[in-house]
Amino acid sequence: MQHILSKMRKAIEDYNLIDDGDKIAVCLSGGKDSISLLMGLRAMQRFYPKHYDIIAVSVNPGFDFFDTIFLQNLCDGIDVPLFIENSNIKEIVFDVRKEKNPCSLCANLRRGILNSAAKREHCNKLALGHNLDDVLETFLMNLFFAGSLSTFAPVTYMDRSGMTVIRPLVYTPEKETKRFVRKNRG
């Protein structure tokens, strides 16, 4: 966790991702990046000079295999409140719209649910688990498919929702989140 914490802290300080008094909704999918992000932000609360609160928000898209018990146990174990948002994303994307390329629509629906939950719980920031590999992949996709030199920003203010999106893992390689989760499974 020390490698992840040092990279997270550097990103947080370089991009001023956390302010004193923030309430941050951590988007928790149950994957390696979101677990590392949640555990890292929770661990940082012990020593970071700025005080902030965190909650975890997870969107249940309606798949049978979505494991709410795992997520609840994880959050209970580190004393972080978890809010599970049940949705009908699966039904909309696959049954109603019959999307051939469902990722974009699914992501948009999920993002809207996450923003709504964060606002309802009086959060001012939404933390996403995008890592360094995601930054580079997005840059290359934009270069090759859109002809632009761009990627997502570590911090973005969303005008329509009034929410600030932060990405504290932007300096953390994916292999470090994989290693952390693998090492801490049991």
FINU-98315 format. One record per residue: residue in one letter; y, z, x of N, C-alpha, C, O in turn. Coordinates in pm, 1 decimal, always signed. Example, Ala and Ser with C-alpha at 12.3 -4.5 7.8 and 13.67 -1.06 7.14 Angstrom:
<rodrens>
   residuo       n.c2       n.c3       n.c1      ca.c2      ca.c3      ca.c1       c.c2       c.c3       c.c1       o.c2       o.c3       o.c1
         A     -569.0     +780.0    +1319.0     -450.0     +780.0    +1230.0     -330.0     +780.0    +1320.0     -331.9     +846.5    +1423.6
         S     -225.0     +708.0    +1285.0     -106.0     +714.0    +1367.0       +3.0     +787.0    +1290.0     +113.8     +803.9    +1340.9
</rodrens>
This chain:
<rodrens>
   residuo       n.c2       n.c3       n.c1      ca.c2      ca.c3      ca.c1       c.c2       c.c3       c.c1       o.c2       o.c3       o.c1
         M     -120.2       +0.0      +82.7       +0.0       +0.0       +0.0     +125.9       +0.0      +86.6     +230.1      -48.6      +42.6
         Q     +118.4      +53.6     +209.0     +236.5      +60.3     +294.6     +295.1      -78.0     +322.9     +417.1      -94.2     +323.9
         H     +208.6     -178.8     +346.3     +258.3     -314.8     +372.1     +335.0     -366.7     +251.4     +442.4     -425.2     +264.9
         I     +278.6     -344.5     +133.9     +342.2     -392.1      +11.3     +472.7     -317.1      -12.6     +574.0     -378.1      -46.9
         L     +470.7     -186.0       +5.2     +592.2     -106.5      -17.3     +705.7     -147.5      +76.3     +821.3     -153.8      +34.3
         S     +673.8     -175.2     +202.4     +781.1     -212.6     +295.2     +841.4     -347.9     +256.9     +962.8     -366.3     +265.8
         K     +758.1     -441.7     +214.7     +809.1     -573.2     +173.0     +885.5     -562.8      +39.8     +988.2     -628.0      +20.6
         M     +833.3     -479.6      -51.5     +903.3     -459.6     -178.2    +1041.3     -397.3     -154.6    +1141.6     -442.1     -210.0
         R    +1043.8     -294.6      -72.5    +1171.7     -227.1      -47.6    +1272.1     -323.5      +15.5    +1389.7     -322.8      -20.6
         K    +1226.4     -406.2     +109.1    +1316.1     -504.4     +171.9    +1371.9     -601.3      +67.2    +1491.8     -629.2      +66.0
         A    +1285.4     -652.3      -20.1    +1331.9     -744.0     -125.6    +1429.3     -673.4     -220.1    +1532.0     -729.4     -258.3
         I    +1395.8     -550.4     -256.8    +1482.0     -473.8     -348.1    +1619.7     -453.5     -285.8    +1721.2     -466.5     -354.2
         E    +1623.9     -421.9     -157.5    +1752.1     -398.8      -91.3    +1825.2     -529.4      -61.5    +1946.9     -536.6      -78.1
         D    +1752.5     -633.5      -17.3    +1816.8     -761.9      +13.1    +1883.1     -823.1     -110.1    +1989.9     -883.5      -99.7
         Y    +1820.9     -807.8     -225.1    +1870.7     -873.0     -347.1    +1925.1     -775.0     -449.9    +1953.7     -813.7     -563.2
         N    +1939.8     -647.4     -411.4    +1993.5     -544.3     -500.6    +1923.1     -547.2     -636.7    +1987.3     -557.4     -741.3
         L    +1790.1     -538.1     -632.9    +1709.5     -550.9     -754.2    +1710.1     -425.3     -840.7    +1689.9     -433.6     -961.9
         I    +1733.0     -309.5     -780.1    +1729.0     -184.2     -855.5    +1859.3     -109.7     -836.8    +1908.1      -93.0     -725.1
         D    +1915.1      -64.8     -949.0    +2035.6      +17.7     -949.5    +2001.0     +156.0     -999.7    +1902.1     +174.5    -1070.6
         D    +2082.5     +252.7     -962.8    +2062.5     +388.6    -1010.3    +2067.9     +390.3    -1163.1    +2160.8     +336.0    -1222.9
         G    +1968.6     +452.3    -1225.6    +1965.2     +465.1    -1370.1    +1894.8     +352.3    -1443.8    +1889.8     +353.2    -1566.8
         D    +1840.1     +254.9    -1371.1    +1767.9     +144.8    -1436.4    +1646.2     +196.9    -1511.7    +1583.9     +295.7    -1472.7
         K    +1614.5     +128.5    -1619.5    +1485.7     +146.7    -1686.3    +1418.7      +10.4    -1681.8    +1466.3      -86.5    -1741.0
         I    +1307.2       +5.3    -1610.3    +1241.5     -121.7    -1578.6    +1110.7     -134.8    -1655.3    +1025.5      -46.2    -1650.1
         A    +1095.6     -245.4    -1725.9     +969.1     -279.3    -1791.7     +889.9     -366.3    -1694.0     +932.4     -476.8    -1660.1
         V     +776.4     -316.9    -1649.6     +690.8     -391.4    -1558.1     +591.4     -470.8    -1641.3     +516.9     -413.5    -1720.7
         C     +589.9     -601.2    -1623.9     +498.8     -687.6    -1698.6     +359.4     -672.3    -1638.0     +336.2     -709.8    -1523.0
         L     +268.0     -617.5    -1715.5     +134.5     -584.7    -1666.4      +31.1     -673.9    -1734.1       +1.0     -658.1    -1852.4
         S      -23.0     -768.6    -1656.0     -128.0     -856.3    -1708.4     -266.7     -800.6    -1679.5     -363.6     -832.1    -1748.5
         G     -274.3     -717.3    -1576.4     -404.1     -667.9    -1529.8     -452.7     -743.0    -1407.5     -559.5     -712.7    -1354.3
         G     -375.0     -841.2    -1362.4     -409.0     -915.5    -1241.6     -360.0     -843.1    -1116.8     -288.9     -743.0    -1125.1
         K     -399.3     -895.5    -1001.7     -369.7     -830.1     -873.3     -221.3     -811.3     -848.1     -180.5     -707.6     -795.7
         D     -140.4     -908.4     -884.0       +2.8     -899.2     -856.8      +71.3     -796.3     -945.6     +150.2     -715.2     -897.1
         S      +41.9     -798.9    -1075.4     +107.9     -703.6    -1164.8      +61.2     -560.6    -1138.8     +139.5     -466.6    -1152.5
         I      -64.9     -543.4    -1101.6     -114.3     -409.3    -1067.0      -45.0     -360.4     -940.1       +0.0     -245.9     -935.1
         S      -35.6     -444.7     -838.3      +32.0     -407.3     -713.8     +178.5     -374.4     -739.6     +231.6     -278.2     -684.1
         L     +243.6     -453.9     -823.4     +384.0     -430.8     -857.5     +401.7     -295.5     -926.2     +487.9     -216.5     -887.6
         L     +320.6     -269.4    -1027.1     +331.2     -143.5    -1100.7     +306.3      -24.1    -1008.1     +384.2      +71.3    -1007.2
         M     +198.7      -29.6     -931.0     +165.4      +81.2     -841.3     +273.1      +97.5     -733.2     +306.6     +209.7     -695.2
         G     +326.6      -14.0     -684.4     +430.6       -7.8     -582.6     +559.0      +53.7     -635.1     +617.3     +140.5     -570.2
         L     +603.9       +9.3     -752.8     +725.8      +66.9     -810.4     +707.5     +215.1     -842.9     +800.0     +294.9     -828.0
         R     +587.6     +250.4     -887.3     +560.0     +392.1     -916.3     +562.7     +474.4     -787.7     +620.6     +582.9     -784.8
         A     +501.1     +423.8     -682.4     +499.6     +495.4     -553.8     +640.4     +508.3     -496.5     +674.2     +611.5     -438.4
         M     +722.6     +404.9     -512.1     +858.4     +407.5     -457.7     +947.7     +510.1     -526.3    +1044.7     +557.7     -467.4
         Q     +914.9     +544.3     -651.2     +996.9     +642.7     -721.7    +1003.9     +775.7     -645.7    +1101.4     +849.7     -659.2
         R     +902.1     +805.7     -566.7     +898.1     +932.9     -494.2    +1001.0     +939.7     -382.0    +1048.5    +1048.4     -349.0
         F    +1036.9     +825.0     -322.2    +1123.9     +830.5     -205.2    +1246.3     +740.0     -211.6    +1335.6     +752.6     -127.9
         Y    +1252.8     +650.4     -307.5    +1365.3     +556.8     -310.7    +1493.6     +632.3     -347.8    +1491.1     +716.6     -437.5
         P    +1605.0     +603.4     -280.4    +1727.5     +681.3     -304.4    +1790.4     +660.8     -442.6    +1866.2     +746.0     -489.0
         K    +1760.2     +550.6     -507.6    +1814.6     +526.9     -642.0    +1710.5     +568.9     -745.5    +1593.3     +533.1     -734.1
         H    +1752.9     +644.3     -845.6    +1661.8     +689.5     -950.1    +1643.7     +578.0    -1054.1    +1741.0     +517.0    -1098.4
         Y    +1519.9     +552.8    -1091.6    +1490.0     +455.2    -1196.6    +1365.1     +499.5    -1270.6    +1282.2     +572.9    -1216.8
         D    +1352.7     +454.5    -1393.6    +1234.4     +480.4    -1474.8    +1158.3     +350.9    -1492.9    +1216.6     +242.5    -1490.3
         I    +1025.5     +362.8    -1511.6     +945.1     +243.8    -1537.9     +852.3     +267.4    -1656.1     +806.5     +378.7    -1681.9
         I     +827.0     +159.3    -1725.7     +722.3     +152.8    -1827.4     +642.0      +27.1    -1797.0     +687.5      -59.9    -1722.7
         A     +524.4      +17.9    -1853.8     +444.6     -104.6    -1840.6     +436.7     -170.0    -1978.3     +419.2     -102.3    -2079.7
         V     +449.7     -301.6    -1980.3     +437.6     -378.8    -2104.0     +334.1     -487.5    -2080.6     +341.4     -562.1    -1983.0
         S     +238.3     -495.4    -2170.8     +133.6     -596.3    -2160.6     +125.7     -672.6    -2291.8     +132.6     -613.4    -2399.5
         V     +111.4     -803.6    -2282.3      +99.1     -887.9    -2401.7      -48.0     -924.1    -2420.0     -108.8     -987.1    -2333.5
         N     -103.6     -883.9    -2532.4     -240.2     -922.1    -2568.6     -230.4    -1055.2    -2642.4     -183.4    -1059.4    -2756.1
         P     -274.7    -1165.0    -2578.5     -260.2    -1296.8    -2640.9     -360.0    -1323.4    -2753.0     -350.7    -1425.7    -2820.7
         G     -454.5    -1233.6    -2773.2     -551.6    -1251.5    -2880.9     -687.6    -1299.0    -2835.4     -770.5    -1336.3    -2918.5
         F     -713.1    -1298.8    -2704.3     -845.7    -1336.1    -2654.0     -938.8    -1215.8    -2664.5     -896.1    -1101.6    -2647.7
         D    -1066.7    -1242.1    -2692.5    -1165.2    -1135.0    -2707.8    -1181.2    -1052.2    -2581.2    -1209.0     -932.5    -2589.1
         F    -1164.3    -1113.2    -2465.3    -1190.4    -1044.9    -2339.0    -1072.5     -962.5    -2287.9    -1082.5     -903.5    -2180.3
         F     -962.0     -956.4    -2360.5     -844.9     -880.9    -2315.6     -879.8     -732.4    -2312.4     -916.1     -675.5    -2415.4
         D     -869.4     -668.9    -2196.1     -918.9     -533.0    -2175.1     -806.6     -429.5    -2180.5     -747.9     -395.9    -2077.6
         T     -777.3     -379.9    -2298.8     -671.3     -280.3    -2313.8     -712.1     -144.5    -2256.3     -626.4      -68.2    -2211.9
         I     -840.6     -113.9    -2256.7     -887.2      +15.3    -2204.2     -859.7      +23.9    -2053.4     -812.5     +126.5    -2004.5
         F     -889.1      -83.3    -1980.7     -860.7      -87.7    -1836.8     -712.5      -63.2    -1810.4     -676.9      +17.7    -1724.8
         L     -626.3     -133.2    -1884.1     -481.8     -119.3    -1864.0     -435.3      +21.7    -1897.5     -354.3      +79.5    -1825.0
         Q     -486.6      +77.3    -2007.4     -447.8     +212.8    -2047.1     -491.5     +315.0    -1942.5     -414.4     +404.2    -1907.2
         N     -614.1     +302.8    -1892.8     -662.6     +395.1    -1790.0     -579.2     +384.7    -1661.9     -547.9     +486.1    -1599.5
         L     -544.1     +263.7    -1623.7     -460.9     +242.6    -1505.8     -327.1     +315.3    -1521.0     -284.8     +388.7    -1431.7
         C     -261.8     +294.3    -1634.4     -130.1     +354.7    -1657.1     -139.6     +506.6    -1674.2      -53.7     +579.9    -1625.1
         D     -242.0     +553.5    -1742.6     -261.5     +698.1    -1756.2     -280.7     +762.5    -1619.6     -230.1     +871.8    -1594.2
         G     -354.0     +694.4    -1531.7     -383.0     +746.8    -1398.8     -261.4     +764.8    -1310.1     -263.8     +846.0    -1217.6
         I     -154.2     +689.8    -1337.2      -31.7     +702.4    -1256.7      +85.3     +752.9    -1341.1     +200.2     +751.1    -1297.0
         D      +54.7     +797.8    -1462.8     +153.9     +857.7    -1552.3     +271.3     +763.5    -1583.5     +388.1     +800.1    -1570.8
         V     +235.6     +640.9    -1624.7     +335.3     +541.8    -1666.5     +304.2     +504.3    -1810.9     +191.1     +466.7    -1841.4
         P     +403.2     +514.0    -1901.1     +379.8     +473.5    -2040.1     +345.9     +324.4    -2049.2     +408.1     +241.3    -1983.0
         L     +246.7     +292.4    -2131.7     +204.6     +153.6    -2152.5     +229.8     +113.2    -2296.4     +196.3     +186.5    -2389.5
         F     +288.4       -2.8    -2313.7     +311.4      -61.0    -2445.5     +236.0     -192.6    -2451.1     +267.6     -286.1    -2377.6
         I     +136.9     -199.9    -2537.6      +58.3     -322.3    -2553.7     +111.4     -395.2    -2675.8     +112.5     -342.2    -2786.9
         E     +154.5     -516.3    -2652.9     +211.1     -599.6    -2758.7     +104.6     -698.6    -2804.4      +73.3     -794.3    -2733.4
         N      +49.7     -675.7    -2921.7      -50.2     -767.8    -2976.4      +20.5     -891.2    -3030.0     +126.6     -881.5    -3091.7
         S      -38.4    -1005.9    -3006.0      +22.8    -1131.1    -3049.3      -84.2    -1228.1    -3098.0     -204.0    -1203.6    -3084.6
         N      -38.2    -1336.9    -3153.8     -128.3    -1444.3    -3196.0     -105.3    -1569.9    -3110.9     -116.4    -1682.3    -3159.9
         I      -73.3    -1549.0    -2983.8      -48.0    -1661.5    -2892.8     -168.2    -1755.5    -2887.3     -152.3    -1877.3    -2894.9
         K     -287.8    -1699.3    -2874.2     -408.7    -1782.6    -2866.9     -418.0    -1873.9    -2989.6     -443.5    -1993.7    -2976.6
         E     -397.7    -1817.7    -3106.4     -406.8    -1895.0    -3230.3     -300.2    -2004.8    -3235.3     -330.0    -2118.9    -3270.6
         I     -176.4    -1970.3    -3200.2      -67.3    -2068.3    -3203.3      -93.4    -2182.5    -3105.2      -82.8    -2299.8    -3141.1
         V     -127.2    -2147.5    -2982.2     -140.4    -2247.5    -2876.3     -263.9    -2336.0    -2895.9     -256.3    -2458.0    -2881.1
         F     -377.0    -2274.3    -2929.1     -502.2    -2350.7    -2932.3     -543.5    -2396.9    -3071.7     -595.0    -2507.8    -3086.3
         D     -522.3    -2314.9    -3174.0     -569.8    -2351.0    -3306.8     -466.0    -2428.9    -3388.0     -499.6    -2528.5    -3452.0
         V     -340.2    -2384.0    -3385.7     -236.0    -2448.6    -3464.7     -180.6    -2571.3    -3392.1     -182.2    -2682.1    -3445.7
         R     -132.0    -2550.6    -3270.3      -68.8    -2659.8    -3195.6     -168.9    -2747.7    -3121.8     -138.2    -2862.7    -3090.1
         K     -286.7    -2696.0    -3094.2     -392.1    -2768.7    -3022.5     -338.1    -2831.6    -2893.3     -356.7    -2950.4    -2867.0
         E     -271.3    -2748.5    -2814.5     -207.1    -2792.9    -2690.5     -309.6    -2840.0    -2587.4     -409.7    -2773.0    -2562.0
         K     -282.8    -2955.0    -2529.6     -367.8    -3004.7    -2421.2     -328.8    -2937.9    -2288.0     -413.6    -2917.5    -2201.2
         N     -201.7    -2904.8    -2273.3     -149.1    -2833.7    -2155.6      -80.5    -2706.0    -2205.2      +41.4    -2703.7    -2221.9
         P     -157.8    -2601.0    -2228.6     -106.8    -2482.3    -2297.4      -19.3    -2388.8    -2214.5      +46.6    -2301.8    -2271.3
         C      -16.6    -2403.7    -2083.9      +47.2    -2303.0    -1997.5     +195.0    -2281.1    -2028.3     +240.2    -2166.8    -2036.2
         S     +269.9    -2388.4    -2045.4     +413.4    -2375.7    -2067.0     +444.7    -2303.1    -2198.3     +525.8    -2210.4    -2200.4
         L     +381.2    -2344.9    -2306.1     +405.4    -2280.8    -2435.7     +361.9    -2135.0    -2432.4     +433.3    -2047.7    -2481.9
         C     +246.6    -2108.3    -2375.1     +196.8    -1971.3    -2364.8     +295.7    -1883.9    -2287.5     +325.9    -1772.2    -2329.6
         A     +345.8    -1934.1    -2175.3     +440.7    -1859.0    -2092.1     +569.6    -1830.6    -2168.7     +623.6    -1720.2    -2160.4
         N     +619.1    -1929.0    -2242.8     +742.0    -1909.1    -2320.6     +722.8    -1804.9    -2430.0     +808.9    -1719.3    -2450.2
         L     +611.2    -1811.7    -2500.1     +583.6    -1713.0    -2604.6     +569.9    -1572.9    -2545.5     +623.5    -1476.1    -2599.6
         R     +498.0    -1563.2    -2434.6     +478.6    -1434.1    -2366.8     +612.9    -1376.1    -2321.4     +640.1    -1257.5    -2340.1
         R     +695.4    -1461.0    -2262.1     +826.2    -1416.6    -2211.7     +912.5    -1361.0    -2325.7     +979.7    -1259.2    -2309.4
         G     +909.9    -1428.2    -2440.0     +987.2    -1380.1    -2555.0     +938.0    -1243.8    -2602.8    +1018.4    -1156.3    -2635.3
         I     +807.7    -1226.0    -2607.1     +749.6    -1097.5    -2648.9     +785.9     -988.3    -2548.1     +822.8     -877.6    -2587.3
         L     +775.7    -1018.9    -2418.9     +810.1     -921.3    -2314.9     +956.8     -880.4    -2324.4     +988.6     -761.8    -2315.4
         N    +1046.1     -977.0    -2342.6    +1189.0     -946.4    -2356.0    +1214.1     -857.3    -2476.6    +1289.2     -760.1    -2468.0
         S    +1151.8     -890.0    -2588.4    +1170.9     -810.1    -2710.0    +1121.3     -667.1    -2691.9    +1188.2     -572.2    -2732.7
         A    +1004.3     -651.7    -2630.9     +948.8     -517.7    -2607.8    +1037.8     -438.0    -2512.9    +1063.8     -320.0    -2536.5
         A    +1084.2     -501.6    -2406.5    +1170.6     -433.2    -2310.5    +1300.6     -387.5    -2377.0    +1345.5     -275.2    -2354.1
         K    +1360.6     -472.9    -2458.4    +1483.0     -434.8    -2529.4    +1456.2     -320.7    -2627.5    +1534.6     -226.3    -2636.4
         R    +1346.7     -329.6    -2700.1    +1310.7     -224.1    -2797.2    +1296.7      -89.1    -2728.4    +1333.0      +14.0    -2785.1
         E    +1243.7      -89.6    -2605.4    +1221.9      +35.1    -2530.2    +1342.2      +71.7    -2442.6    +1332.6     +158.3    -2355.7
         H    +1454.2       +5.5    -2466.4    +1581.8      +35.0    -2399.7    +1577.9      +12.2    -2248.1    +1640.8      +85.3    -2171.6
         C    +1503.9      -89.1    -2206.8    +1500.6     -127.3    -2065.3    +1614.4     -225.1    -2038.0    +1654.4     -301.7    -2125.7
         N    +1665.1     -221.5    -1917.1    +1767.7     -318.5    -1879.5    +1714.5     -421.6    -1779.8    +1781.6     -520.0    -1748.7
         K    +1591.0     -397.1    -1729.8    +1531.6     -492.2    -1635.8    +1384.5     -514.4    -1668.8    +1315.0     -427.0    -1720.7
         L    +1340.9     -635.1    -1636.4    +1203.1     -677.3    -1656.7    +1149.9     -719.4    -1519.8    +1203.7     -811.8    -1458.7
         A    +1044.9     -652.8    -1470.8     +989.7     -682.9    -1337.9     +866.9     -771.2    -1351.7     +772.1     -737.3    -1422.6
         L     +869.6     -884.1    -1283.5     +758.2     -978.4    -1282.8     +689.1     -976.3    -1146.9     +752.1     -948.7    -1044.8
         G     +560.3    -1005.4    -1146.2     +478.8     -995.6    -1025.5     +470.0    -1121.5     -941.7     +369.4    -1142.5     -873.8
         H     +572.0    -1206.1     -944.2     +568.8    -1325.7     -859.9     +575.6    -1286.0     -713.1     +662.0    -1208.4     -672.2
         N     +481.8    -1341.0     -633.5     +473.4    -1307.1     -491.5     +526.7    -1421.8     -405.3     +573.6    -1523.1     -457.2
         L     +518.7    -1404.4     -273.4     +568.1    -1505.9     -179.7     +498.5    -1640.6     -198.8     +562.9    -1745.2     -190.5
         D     +368.9    -1638.7     -224.0     +296.3    -1764.4     -245.9     +348.9    -1836.9     -369.3     +356.3    -1959.8     -370.0
         D     +385.4    -1762.5     -473.8     +441.3    -1822.3     -595.2     +576.9    -1887.9     -565.7     +606.9    -1995.8     -616.9
         V     +657.6    -1822.0     -483.3     +787.7    -1877.7     -444.1     +767.4    -2013.2     -375.8     +832.5    -2112.1     -409.5
         L     +675.2    -2014.9     -278.7     +650.4    -2138.1     -202.6     +587.6    -2247.1     -289.3     +623.8    -2364.2     -277.7
         E     +494.5    -2209.6     -375.4     +430.7    -2306.8     -464.7     +532.5    -2369.6     -559.5     +530.5    -2490.7     -581.7
         T     +620.8    -2288.0     -614.8     +724.0    -2339.7     -704.9     +819.2    -2432.9     -630.5     +859.7    -2536.3     -683.7
         F     +854.6    -2396.3     -508.1     +940.9    -2481.7     -425.5     +875.5    -2619.1     -404.7     +939.6    -2722.5     -423.9
         L     +747.9    -2619.1     -365.5     +678.2    -2745.6     -339.8     +660.5    -2828.1     -467.7     +675.2    -2950.3     -465.1
         M     +629.3    -2762.3     -578.1     +615.8    -2835.2     -705.5     +748.9    -2899.0     -744.4     +751.6    -3014.5     -787.0
         N     +857.9    -2826.3     -730.5     +989.7    -2882.8     -761.4    +1023.6    -2998.5     -668.2    +1081.6    -3098.2     -711.3
         L     +987.8    -2985.5     -541.1    +1014.1    -3092.3     -445.3     +936.7    -3219.3     -480.8     +994.0    -3328.1     -487.0
         F     +805.8    -3204.3     -504.2     +721.2    -3321.3     -528.1     +733.1    -3378.9     -668.8     +726.5    -3500.6     -685.9
         F     +750.3    -3294.1     -769.7     +748.2    -3344.0     -907.4     +886.3    -3360.5     -969.6     +903.0    -3439.7    -1062.3
         A     +986.0    -3286.2     -919.6    +1119.6    -3297.0     -977.7    +1221.7    -3350.5     -877.6    +1335.1    -3381.1     -914.4
         G    +1181.4    -3361.7     -751.3    +1273.0    -3412.9     -650.1    +1387.1    -3318.5     -618.1    +1493.4    -3362.6     -574.4
         S    +1366.7    -3187.7     -639.4    +1473.2    -3091.9     -610.4    +1424.8    -2986.0     -512.5    +1306.2    -2953.9     -505.9
         L    +1519.6    -2933.0     -437.1    +1489.9    -2825.5     -342.4    +1527.0    -2693.5     -409.3    +1638.4    -2643.9     -392.2
         S    +1433.7    -2637.0     -485.3    +1464.8    -2513.0     -556.0    +1336.9    -2436.4     -588.0    +1226.6    -2491.0     -588.5
         T    +1356.5    -2308.8     -614.2    +1249.7    -2221.3     -662.2    +1316.3    -2117.7     -752.0    +1436.9    -2126.2     -775.2
         F    +1242.9    -2021.9     -802.1    +1303.3    -1919.0     -886.3    +1375.4    -1816.7     -799.0    +1344.5    -1800.8     -680.9
         A    +1470.6    -1748.7     -858.4    +1549.2    -1648.8     -786.5    +1480.9    -1511.6     -795.0    +1410.1    -1483.6     -891.7
         P    +1501.9    -1426.8     -694.6    +1445.6    -1291.2     -699.1    +1506.2    -1206.2     -810.8    +1442.8    -1112.6     -859.4
         V    +1628.2    -1238.9     -851.1    +1693.6    -1167.5     -961.2    +1767.6    -1270.0    -1047.1    +1839.3    -1356.2     -996.1
         T    +1748.5    -1258.5    -1177.5    +1810.5    -1352.2    -1270.8    +1856.8    -1276.5    -1394.2    +1780.3    -1201.0    -1454.3
         Y    +1982.7    -1297.1    -1431.7    +2032.3    -1238.3    -1555.8    +2012.2    -1339.6    -1667.3    +2056.9    -1453.8    -1657.4
         M    +1944.8    -1297.3    -1772.9    +1916.6    -1385.8    -1885.7    +2022.0    -1361.5    -1994.5    +2019.7    -1258.5    -2061.9
         D    +2113.5    -1456.5    -2010.8    +2223.6    -1441.6    -2105.7    +2176.9    -1415.4    -2248.7    +2227.7    -1325.6    -2315.7
         R    +2080.8    -1493.6    -2294.6    +2039.8    -1484.1    -2435.5    +1978.5    -1349.5    -2469.7    +2002.0    -1296.8    -2578.5
         S    +1900.6    -1293.2    -2379.0    +1835.7    -1165.1    -2408.6    +1913.5    -1046.6    -2353.0    +1889.5     -932.9    -2393.6
         G    +2005.8    -1070.9    -2261.4    +2079.2     -961.5    -2199.2    +1993.9     -883.6    -2099.6    +2029.5     -772.5    -2060.4
         M    +1882.7     -941.4    -2059.4    +1786.6     -875.9    -1970.0    +1801.0     -933.6    -1829.4    +1826.8    -1052.8    -1812.5
         T    +1784.1     -848.5    -1729.9    +1780.2     -893.0    -1591.1    +1634.8     -896.0    -1546.6    +1563.5     -796.2    -1557.3
         V    +1591.6    -1010.8    -1497.0    +1454.7    -1027.3    -1448.7    +1455.9    -1007.1    -1297.6    +1535.2    -1068.4    -1226.2
         I    +1365.6     -919.2    -1249.3    +1355.1     -895.2    -1105.3    +1213.5     -927.0    -1058.8    +1116.6     -914.4    -1133.7
         R    +1204.9     -968.7     -932.3    +1075.9    -1004.0     -872.1    +1063.3     -934.2     -735.9    +1087.2     -995.8     -632.0
         P    +1025.7     -805.3     -736.7    +1020.0     -728.2     -611.7     +912.4     -772.1     -512.0     +915.6     -728.4     -397.0
         L     +818.5     -856.1     -551.8     +710.9     -898.4     -460.8     +739.4    -1030.4     -388.9     +648.9    -1087.2     -327.8
         V     +863.6    -1080.6     -395.0     +891.6    -1213.3     -338.8     +867.1    -1224.2     -188.0     +851.7    -1335.4     -137.4
         Y     +863.0    -1114.0     -116.0     +832.0    -1117.1      +27.0     +685.4    -1084.3      +56.0     +643.1    -1086.2     +171.6
         T     +608.8    -1054.6      -47.4     +470.5    -1009.4      -30.0     +373.6    -1125.6      -46.5     +367.9    -1185.6     -153.8
         P     +297.4    -1158.8      +56.8     +196.6    -1265.6      +43.3      +86.1    -1224.2      -54.9      +52.0    -1106.4      -66.5
         E      +32.6    -1322.1     -123.5      -73.7    -1297.2     -221.1     -193.2    -1226.4     -157.6     -257.1    -1143.4     -222.3
         K     -223.8    -1257.8      -33.2     -339.7    -1194.9      +31.2     -323.6    -1043.3      +38.7     -423.6     -971.5      +39.4
         E     -200.5     -993.0      +44.3     -179.7     -847.8      +48.4     -206.1     -782.7      -87.4     -259.1     -671.7      -93.0
         T     -170.1     -849.5     -196.0     -200.2     -791.2     -327.7     -350.6     -797.4     -353.8     -407.3     -705.8     -413.3
         K     -415.1     -905.1     -309.5     -561.5     -914.7     -322.0     -628.6     -802.1     -245.3     -717.9     -734.6     -296.5
         R     -584.3     -782.9     -121.7     -643.6     -677.7      -35.8     -622.1     -538.9      -98.3     -713.8     -456.8     -100.4
         F     -501.8     -513.3     -148.5     -472.5     -382.7     -208.8     -562.1     -354.1     -328.5     -619.3     -245.5     -338.5
         V     -574.7     -450.4     -419.4     -655.6     -429.6     -540.5     -803.6     -417.1     -504.9     -874.1     -332.3     -559.7
         R     -849.8     -500.5     -414.4     -989.2     -493.3     -372.4    -1021.7     -356.3     -310.6    -1126.1     -297.5     -338.8
         K     -931.9     -307.7     -227.2     -950.7     -179.6     -158.0     -945.5      -60.4     -253.4    -1009.4      +41.7     -228.1
         N     -870.0      -72.2     -363.0     -848.5      +40.7     -453.1     -921.0      +27.7     -587.1     -882.6      +92.0     -684.8
         R    -1023.1      -53.1     -592.0    -1099.4      -73.4     -717.0    -1162.6      +53.6     -770.3    -1153.6      +82.8     -889.5
         G    -1225.3     +127.6     -683.8    -1301.6     +243.0     -728.5    -1222.3     +366.0     -724.2    -1272.4     +473.0     -759.0
</rodrens>
